[in-house]
Amino acid sequence: MQIEVAYALPERQEILALKVEAGCTLKEAILRSGILERFPEIDIERDATGIFGQIMPLTQILREGDRVEIYRPLTADPRIARRVRSKTKP
């Protein structure tokens, strides 16, 4: 079955198409995709992972067409960042 593995940085995003067999887990897809070699800062045991924007465990079984996503830790609290941006707008 066909899936995608995605990871994004502020300046770059990578989406890799991958064929896997039925019963493949989210973790297996990430390992097979080669994305960990391209982005050595990824730690799938620490970083959140998901499918189409919903956080899922590494043991999640994938379905045809799923997009596996690896999420980066937040660098700032979104509420505080919004507050700061709103104060700096004229």
WOLIN-V569692 format. One record per run of one state. SS is the DSSP state (a for helix, b for strand, c for the rest). FROM is the first residue (numbers start at 1). LEN is the number of residues. If there is no record, write none. Layout:
ss: [SS	SS]
from: [FROM	FROM]
len: [LEN	LEN]
//
This chain:
ss: [c	b	c	b	c	b	a	c	a	c	b	c	b	c	b	c	b	c	a	c]
from: [1	2	10	12	20	25	26	34	35	39	49	52	54	56	61	62	67	71	78	89]
len: [1	8	2	8	5	1	8	1	4	10	3	2	2	5	1	5	4	7	11	2]
//
